[in-house]
């Protein structure tokens, strides 16, 4: 018998063989049966959902809370794989729900929040009522668990007494601490209410910072502590859910706006057609009425002419007859039928009176008939107008009924297709919260759902286009699209057009020369001419824009959140959480959405800082040396330089790699070699392949040297310039590098250049902080420099640049500065408290829980710490598989990864700051000759010996 036999029996769910193997072993020996990554037999049973094997292992007391090399317990794996029965069995057997935390900082309870069933299970377990010792049954059960040996009983009583004493002392201490914190919080809230206009919001944020920063830890066996821990975790889960719902609502709003625009266009077309039809009917009726009136007039004229001829024939000398006049002749010729003349033998014979009376009666009858016909036509016209008006009113109802009927028919067809595919094992669905969701499917069915699925699932489309490269290539996807196309099928055609347009818009990197030619060949050669007119022009216009602007640099950035004013009033959520921070020069910074997109300070980018952008705070020698026009008018300047869309001179630029972010900065020095592994020196060797385009930032507009000193700079302006640089770096990170964890691959330099570029910049800033401090010999001056960096971190926090805050705090916490006890002793107490507050908010405890809350609650623009999202993606990649049994793609894994990346992209889209770049300050940091770790530590020893 070997440990491998136990693992094999567990994996095969062979209960009989597993029981025989475990019977002679102790619990410790059972725990020794592990895989290479430290997973025990209990881990395997929970990972595979083998309830029978799990029951056998628990019966023989297998270690229930043992962790593998990734820190995952069996309960972690059962929750991650959504095996509710296994998780319930583990909790009943005594598995810990809140500890331990795995390598990603997640407890089993935190993982359970992703599933409603798991959440209910943990809630029922945590909130279960404790044992009531007042009943005889509970007393009997407790008595049965007590030892019978007197010595053991004495030891138990002694241990209980010691534990009770310790608990009482700890409870008293905690009570005194809570009371003191409560009084301090009340006093601080009362003092803040006098100067803060929005005292309710600020006071709530302050109390949260004072009383809620350190959640109550769960104690094993203490139901009250477990319930408090549950309520705290539930609050955090609700915050995450609210953020996800906000993103979903925004997506639905965009969808509703698109549909509303389409409906409005259709209604406009129908209304225009109805107006034209009504106008045609009215014109025809008017012409008919006019013709009838003309006929009546001509007949009346004829009757008058004949009457005059009969009465005036005998006296022609007195008045000439009008019968021969040109007007009368023309009128008579236009009559359809001339009145019958009375034949006589004489040319001037008079028509008898009886004939005139008959003709007049006939004309009168005809006149009445024509009048009745006119009235009938007018009535018909009115009825037609009423029908048209009712038709216009019923159009929305008819459209809604038609749309509902079409949706019901399509839903029925989709449900039938899903059932057939599920029965064939091609797709797998799960029910979450009463809603059916796709769990896994073969790649062909995923593409079919993308192109033919009903209704159009925009979230599915976004997720698929983001992650499909994990299980198929772009060429394979295009093959599926070509196979799905059917001529003269508008539904499929429009869906193909939308998918190709979204694909090109968001992931242009896939469309290299050969692949783009293949796509355009499909559009021009495979599509019939009628289908081409529907989708090809829009795609060709997009391709033309992409080819003209491959970097994707926008002509004008979206309206940024800009500073309103400088005052001491705290209005934003972030600044409320940062109560007690030094406001620096100018007080707290307020933000609002800028509407002045036309006012710029120049530049070729088309956008710049608004007229209300804060003016840079510079020393006099920098104001004299600064470039008068902050934006270059050169037409050949690079389009993506730092601040190019914010009115900057082209001081920091980007490479020709098309990443759209900084490719390198800094002067050549004994610098970093490959980022975190390198030695000291400038950032040039690690950030860029070439810096030949980089101007010397140590020179002013006149070209003379400008010596920038940290002691002369305002930390608020340094924070602004750091934020501008890092905002460009952050926006330039490609989501393609996040999805496949490309920064962890061997070819990461080619696979994740934009993400590594920001990492190297962060490493450079950390070393810059260390180098600035250890370069000062005098201890008092060195303490002042450290204090200024603390203020810099606070200013970065006010700008929501949490990546910059992490950089400064990492530099201050480095081994070279951490040991400088004499220097830190001279830092004012207020600054020390400020540093402690910053460290608490940026703490990595509980997987950066506090930092995550700050990022979600802050108003944009926000620059997060990318490591938070990288950790989440690594965790999802570790605990889930890309493919399930039968070659099915695990789409739940894709959805989880896409959720993190889309949240990251949402922050990127809003990371636009209305600040004015100062090239000299940006390049001062970039060109600083930083020290490597060994050199910095040697300088630290020179400052303060061991």
Secondary structure by P-SEA (a helix, b strand, c coil): ccaaaaaaaaaacaaaaaaaaaccccaaaaaaccccccccaaaaaaaaccaaaaaaaaaacccccccccccccaaaaaaaacaaaaaaaaaaaccccccccccccccccccccccaaaaaaaaaaaaccccccccaaaaaaaaaaccccaaaaaaaaaaaaaaaaaaaaaaaaaaaaaaaaaaaaaaaaaaaaacccaaaaaaaaaaaaaccccccccccccaaaaaaaaaaaaaaaaaaaaaaaaaaaaaaaaaaaaaaaaaaaaaaaaaaaaaaaaaaaaaaaaaaaaaaaaaaaaaaaaaaaaaaaaaccccccccccccccaaaaaaaaacccccbbbbcccccccccaaaaaaaaaaaaaaaaaaaaaaaaaaaaaaaaaaaaaaaaaaaaaaaaaaaaaaaaaaaaaaaaaaaaaaaaccbbbbbcccbbbbccccaaaaaaaacccccccaaaaaaaaacccccccaaaaaaaaaaacccccaaaaaaaaaaaaaaaacccccccaaaaaaaaaaacccccaaaaaacaaaaaaaaaaaaaccccccccccccccccccccccccaaaaaacccccccccbbbbccccccccccccccccccccccccccccaaaaaacccccccccccccccccccccccccccccccccccccccccccccccccccccccccccccccccccccccccccccccbbbbbcccccaaaaaaaaaaaaaaaaaaccccccccccccccccccccaaaaaaaaaaaaaaaaaaaaaaccccaaaaaaaaaaaaaaaaaaaaacaaaaaaaaaaaaaccccccaaaaaaaccaaaaaaaaaaaaaacccccaaaaaaaaaaccccccccaaaaaaaaaaaaaaccccccccccaaaaaaaaaaaaaaaaaaaaaccccccccaaaaaaaaacccccaaaaaaaaaaaccc
